[in-house]
Amino acid sequence: MTNPLFLLDPERDDVPVNSDELNTGWKLTLPSSVRRHAIQAMRLGDGDELDLSDGEGLRVRAVICDAANGLAQVREVGREPRPVTRLALIQALAKTGHDEQAIDMATQIGVDQVIPWQADRSIAKWKAGRTDRKWHQVLAAATEQSRRSWMPELSDCITSKQMLAVCRRACVHGDLVIVLHQDATDTWDGIERQVRELADRCLEDGRPRTINVMVGPEGGISDAEVEAFRDAGAHVCVLGSTILRASAAGPVALTLLSRALGRI
């Protein structure tokens, strides 16, 4: 049975996140946030196991030994490596929470990085300090839900002009940028072939590379943006015969990519 997982906050929680400082048999006091969730909400008690993580690969397997005082005993400590072939979702801001739904599902699927995008047709606006905190909370909750030891990296919000630089850097570095667009003529089959070739190169030389999936807002990506991204080296393709919502397109594409990479 897979243990429930709880994220630690190194700045707030008094628990060492360096795996060298944690040993089997060591007793630790669970942070108050973990105690509220695990013991009070989930009703875990003495003898129940749980996992703790810093969101950067650490996984501490522990068993509750004194629920009343929030004590747990460490059974196993390890740090899981990041995938060499990484998946990133470049998600356009969307209204009514469709963008947050997208990054929630993408995290559960296994995305490694999330990049907010202020597209030309985005109605929603990025409010630094408020929106990024909300997105971080969504990513953290989905990381715990999916019991991942790696929480997706949340990058700064970018504009379409900055997106052009992302496309150009990807070409130089050997990454891929895939723009999902309903009027594209290139099909998904061709993209999967390139994805497998990229994954083979990562295995051969051990150098990390990223496959970026770009999803527009409710009104779609403008023709001017599509042409500019294509000229900058992005691959524009159609995902299927039906038009998906902004909340669904990214997760569907990431699921197909994860399967092609053997991650699911």
Secondary structure, 3 states (H helix, E strand, C coil): CCCCEEECCCCCCCCCCCHHHCCCCCEEECCHHHHHHHHHHCCCCCCCEEEEECCECEEEEEEEEEHHHCEEEEEEEEECCCCCEEEEEEEECCCCCHHHHHHHHHHHHCCCEEEEEECCCCCCCCCCCCHHHHHHHHHHHHHHHHCCCECCEECCCEEHHHHHHHHHHHHHHCCEEEEECCCCCCCHHHHHHHHHHHHHHHHHHCCCEEEEEEECCCCCCCHHHHHHHHHCCCEEECCCCCCCCHHHHHHHHHHHHHHHCCCC
